[in-house]
């Protein structure tokens, strides 16, 4: 088959777990199967209401009829129309779904002005109807210049964009539009409003594309993440105040909380920030660690966990860290603790004082990590 892997290209461009997943999937199909795959990406800015809407529209208009199979994994790429379209989901726009409640905004914008009410009536009447997309985008565009609208109607994130995105996702991911559904972790499969209730969803843990991972004699605690709220690196820094042993923590990565986290850790000389590092340097940092701590909030999956395991390191994570807890078995391949600085600090202290446990968990993690492969995923993805 000729396979199109269709994906959004973030603007400004960054390389993260999603980008590594798409490239890894493409490379494996081309190198190890009789099929051939092409990665097709569209620039997808999403800093404003209108940027996000325009991105949804561009994918909805994308013509991929020359391919035998289309695979999408992330919004808004699944708006593409194809008779054999498989969704292998990373996540929906989480800030408008499972983490929306943190914004403390209503699910529906409170405005009752006539133009918005008319659009809502149209959306209700044409729910799940792909044929309505062209008219919908036209009607929405008319709102852009309408007078008398609330100042925050087009806020992003906000209540109205949440209504719009949910309506669009219901069309893109409708049972009638999708040949098969999969998720990168059970944590994704279990999220409310992510999949039609009448369809089966397979779970396939994707392997990492980071090459050269190996064991090494460890001496420090390590974590690697984008430095933002969802990754909760601040919780690790806070936990270090409760660590009584002489534990050095190294943090790799960059992001919007970089300066804040450095200030938070300024009084603890045991904490070192490595900044953004190359793949080769990241491999060396894993190998040189004694253990890895990774505590995101309801992570989709978490390559950090798998990469740590493939480096023979036990992983400390939290009970609410989502997909990471599908890989980390408490007491077997690492420790799973409550998401508090006290509990995390105690776990670090406990593990640091038990060399046998570190060796045993690291070996068990390496064995488990080696069982994660693209072959297992493709068995379901191409069924």
ABEGO torsion letter per residue (X at the ends): XBBBBBBBBBOBBBBBAAAAAAAAAAAAAAAABABBBBBBBBBBBAABAAAAAAAAAAAAABBAAABABBBBABOAAAABBBABBBBBBABBBAAABAAAAAAGBBABBABABAAAAAAAAAAAAABGBAAAAAAAAAAAAAAAABBGBBAAAABOBBAAAAAAAAAAAAAAABAAABABBBBABAAAAABBGABBAABBBBBBBBBBABBGBBBBBBABBBBBBBBBAAAGAAAAAAAAAABABBBBBBBBEBEAAAAAAAAAAAABAABBBAEBBBAAAAAAAAAABABBBBABBGBAAGAAAAAAAAAGBBBBBBAAAEAAAAABBBGAAEBBBBBBAAAAAAAAAAAAABAAAAAAAAAAAAAAAAABBAAAAAAAAAX
